[in-house]
Amino acid sequence: MNYKSIQLQDIVTIHEIYSIHYFEYKCDFSFPGESHDFWEFLCVDKGEVNVLAGKTFHALKKGEIIFHKPNEFHDVKSNGLIAPNLVVMSFACTSPVMSFFEEKILKVSEPERLLLAQIIQEAKRTFEGRLDNPYQEELIRNENPYFAGEQMIRLYLEQLLILLIRRYMIDTSPATAAPAIVKSVKQKADGALFTQIQEYMETHIHETLSIEQICKNNSVGRSQLQKIFRSKSGYGTIEYFSRMKIDLAKQMIREDYYNFTQIADRLGFSSIHYFSRQFKRITGMTPSEYASSIKALSDKPK
């Protein structure tokens, strides 16, 4: 047989990466703005922010992403009410298809959120320094980086851009396109149940929940519940709920409306001491150390 190769086409190619950040800001933070000759995107993971892109003002909510084209002035500010979590990444790309992203606010889907999370995880293991340091202007390679971490970041980023373009620009009706991922009925059911229980936990975040309560109020067996949470999150059910509480505690600390005792009480912890122990176990810092860390980054002169 005479095989002939085909040269694969590159529609989106990332040439260089300038920065990868995951910020947990206070509700009163303000970035004065900048412009540069490469692309940048900002995705709101939690909360809300106000963004100026060129001369246009945007109010971005959770799950929305905005791209700033090269040399476009942009700034970002909290809305004064909600402490936001933001993914910010800048990169060089001269592919013509990038014009698709100009002057658009897009909504990220679950597969795209997963890609963003994978980029963050790879960056933590590939580069030195903290991803929440807004004053870091250069990515420094780890002495012992994760194998092929830089290439994985590029591939994840290229895939993210392609998925966004496909979803918004190409007709994906059942008659003309096949789904990217075919899920079994069971996977869909498990995913729906996981989402349902997540929402239940968010509603009861100020309480102390037991496995029995969660099972009873969501019509699910104990073993099935634990299996789903291990599969979807990597944590046991109660551990996942504890991390949700600490995640909200971090946001409340950044919003600066309540002291630590009030936060512990509002989130259903039995005492400030137990709250502090749980906070340090999960974050590696005490609540005071966390508050000081965020403040230090926010107050650092440029």
C-alpha positions in Angstrom: 0.0 0.0 0.0 1.2 3.5 -0.9 0.4 5.7 2.1 0.4 9.5 1.6 0.5 11.9 4.5 -1.5 15.0 4.9 -0.1 18.1 6.5 -2.4 19.2 9.4 -3.7 22.7 9.3 -3.3 25.1 12.2 -6.2 27.5 12.4 -5.3 28.9 15.8 -1.7 29.0 16.9 -0.4 30.5 20.1 3.1 31.8 19.7 4.0 33.0 23.2 2.4 33.4 26.7 3.0 36.5 28.8 0.9 35.9 31.9 -1.4 33.5 33.7 -3.3 34.7 36.7 -6.1 33.6 39.1 -7.1 36.6 41.2 -9.3 36.6 44.4 -9.9 40.3 44.8 -11.6 42.4 47.4 -14.9 44.1 46.5 -13.2 47.5 46.3 -10.2 46.7 44.1 -9.4 48.8 41.1 -6.8 48.2 38.3 -5.9 51.5 36.6 -5.7 50.1 33.2 -3.1 49.4 30.5 -2.6 48.5 26.8 0.0 46.1 25.2 0.7 44.6 21.8 -0.7 41.1 22.6 -4.0 39.5 23.4 -5.5 39.2 26.9 -8.7 37.7 28.2 -10.5 38.1 31.5 -13.0 35.5 32.7 -15.2 36.0 35.8 -15.1 32.8 37.8 -17.1 34.3 40.7 -18.8 37.6 41.4 -19.0 40.5 39.1 -16.6 43.2 37.7 -16.8 46.4 35.6 -14.5 46.4 32.6 -13.5 49.2 30.2 -12.5 48.0 26.8 -11.3 50.8 24.6 -14.1 53.3 25.1 -16.8 50.8 25.9 -18.0 49.9 29.5 -19.0 46.4 30.3 -20.5 44.8 33.5 -19.3 41.2 33.5 -21.0 38.5 35.6 -20.0 35.0 36.6 -19.1 32.8 33.6 -18.5 35.6 31.2 -15.3 36.2 29.3 -14.0 39.2 27.4 -11.0 39.4 25.1 -8.8 42.5 24.7 -7.2 42.8 21.3 -3.6 44.0 21.0 -3.1 47.7 21.8 -6.7 48.1 23.2 -6.7 50.0 26.5 -8.5 48.2 29.3 -9.1 48.4 33.0 -11.1 46.5 35.5 -12.8 47.3 38.8 -14.9 45.6 41.4 -18.5 46.8 41.6 -18.1 47.6 45.3 -20.5 44.9 46.4 -19.1 41.5 45.5 -15.5 40.2 45.8 -14.7 38.7 42.4 -12.5 35.8 41.3 -10.9 36.3 37.9 -8.9 34.3 35.4 -6.7 36.6 33.4 -4.3 35.3 30.7 -2.3 37.2 28.0 -0.7 35.6 24.9 0.5 36.3 21.4 -1.5 35.0 18.5 -1.5 36.4 14.9 -4.1 33.9 13.5 -6.6 35.8 11.4 -9.5 34.0 13.1 -8.8 35.9 16.3 -10.8 38.8 14.9 -13.8 36.8 16.0 -13.1 37.7 19.6 -13.0 41.5 19.1 -15.7 43.5 20.9 -17.5 40.4 22.2 -18.7 39.2 25.7 -19.0 35.4 25.6 -20.3 32.9 28.1 -18.1 29.9 28.9 -19.6 26.5 28.9 -18.6 23.6 31.2 -16.0 22.1 28.9 -14.4 25.6 28.5 -14.4 26.1 32.3 -12.6 22.8 32.6 -10.0 23.9 30.2 -9.4 27.1 32.1 -9.0 25.1 35.3 -6.5 22.8 33.6 -4.5 25.8 32.4 -4.4 27.1 36.0 -3.3 23.7 37.4 -0.6 23.3 34.7 0.7 26.8 35.4 1.0 26.1 39.1 3.2 23.1 38.4 5.2 24.7 35.5 6.0 28.2 36.7 7.3 29.7 39.9 5.6 32.4 41.9 2.0 33.0 42.8 -0.8 33.2 40.2 -2.5 35.8 42.3 0.3 38.3 42.1 -0.8 41.1 39.7 2.7 42.7 39.8 4.5 39.6 38.3 5.5 40.7 34.8 7.4 37.6 33.7 6.7 33.9 33.9 9.6 32.0 35.5 10.1 28.4 34.8 10.3 25.9 37.7 13.6 24.2 38.1 11.7 20.9 38.0 8.6 21.6 35.9 5.7 19.3 35.3 6.5 17.2 32.2 5.5 19.1 29.0 3.6 21.6 31.1 4.2 24.5 28.7 3.0 22.5 25.7 -0.1 21.4 27.6 -0.9 25.0 28.5 -0.6 26.0 24.8 -2.8 23.1 23.7 -5.5 23.8 26.3 -5.5 27.5 25.4 -5.8 26.7 21.7 -8.6 24.2 22.4 -10.4 26.8 24.5 -10.3 29.4 21.6 -11.4 26.8 19.1 -14.3 25.6 21.2 -15.6 29.1 21.8 -15.4 29.9 18.0 -17.1 26.6 17.1 -19.9 27.2 19.6 -20.6 30.8 18.7 -19.8 30.9 15.0 -20.6 27.5 13.5 -24.1 25.9 13.2 -24.2 23.1 15.7 -27.8 22.0 15.2 -28.3 18.2 15.5 -28.9 17.9 11.7 -25.5 19.4 10.8 -23.1 18.6 13.6 -22.1 15.8 15.9 -21.6 16.6 19.6 -18.0 16.9 20.7 -18.4 14.5 23.6 -21.1 11.8 23.7 -22.2 11.2 27.3 -24.0 8.2 28.5 -27.4 8.5 30.1 -25.9 7.6 33.4 -23.2 10.3 33.2 -25.9 12.9 32.4 -27.9 11.7 35.4 -24.9 11.8 37.7 -24.0 15.2 36.4 -27.5 16.6 37.0 -27.6 15.1 40.5 -24.2 16.6 41.3 -25.4 20.0 40.2 -28.6 19.6 42.1 -26.7 18.8 45.3 -24.2 21.7 44.7 -27.2 24.0 44.5 -28.7 22.5 47.7 -25.4 23.0 49.5 -25.2 26.6 48.3 -28.7 27.2 49.7 -27.8 25.6 53.1 -24.2 27.0 53.2 -25.0 28.7 56.5 -26.0 25.5 58.2 -24.3 22.3 59.4 -25.2 19.5 57.1 -24.9 15.7 57.6 -24.7 13.0 55.0 -28.1 11.8 56.2 -29.7 15.2 55.6 -28.2 15.5 52.1 -29.3 12.0 51.1 -32.8 12.5 52.5 -33.5 15.9 51.0 -32.1 14.9 47.6 -33.5 11.4 47.3 -30.1 9.7 46.9 -28.4 6.8 48.6 -25.3 7.3 50.7 -23.0 5.2 48.6 -24.2 6.7 45.3 -23.8 10.2 46.8 -20.2 9.6 47.9 -19.3 7.9 44.6 -20.7 10.9 42.5 -18.8 13.4 44.6 -15.5 11.5 44.5 -15.9 11.1 40.7 -16.9 14.8 40.0 -14.8 16.7 42.5 -12.2 14.3 44.0 -13.5 15.0 47.5 -16.0 13.3 49.8 -19.3 15.0 50.2 -18.8 16.7 53.6 -15.2 17.7 52.6 -16.6 19.3 49.5 -19.2 21.2 51.6 -16.5 22.3 54.0 -14.4 23.7 51.1 -17.5 25.5 49.8 -17.8 27.2 53.2 -14.2 28.2 53.3 -14.4 29.5 49.7 -17.3 31.7 50.7 -15.4 32.7 53.9 -12.5 33.9 51.7 -14.9 36.0 49.7 -16.5 37.5 52.9 -13.0 38.3 54.2 -12.2 40.2 50.9 -15.6 42.0 51.1 -14.6 43.2 54.6 -18.1 43.6 55.9 -17.8 41.1 58.8 -15.1 40.2 61.3 -13.8 36.6 61.6 -16.2 35.7 64.5 -19.2 37.0 62.5 -18.1 35.0 59.4 -17.7 31.8 61.5 -21.1 32.3 63.0 -22.8 33.1 59.6 -21.3 30.0 58.0 -22.4 27.6 60.8 -19.1 26.9 62.4 -19.4 25.9 66.1 -16.7 28.3 67.2 -14.1 30.8 65.8 -11.4 28.3 66.8 -12.9 25.5 64.7 -13.4 27.9 61.8 -9.8 29.0 62.0 -8.5 25.4 62.1 -10.6 24.4 59.1 -9.6 27.6 57.2 -5.9 26.8 57.7 -6.3 23.1 56.9 -7.8 24.0 53.6 -6.0 27.1 52.6 -2.7 26.7 54.4 -3.2 30.1 56.0 -5.1 31.4 59.0 -7.9 33.9 58.3 -5.7 36.7 59.5 -2.8 35.6 57.3 -5.2 35.3 54.3 -6.6 38.8 54.9 -3.1 40.3 55.2 -1.9 38.5 52.1 -4.7 39.9 49.9 -4.3 43.3 51.4 -0.5 43.3 50.8 -1.0 42.5 47.1 -3.7 45.1 46.8 -1.7 47.8 48.4 1.6 47.1 46.8 2.8 50.1 44.6 3.3 49.4 41.0 
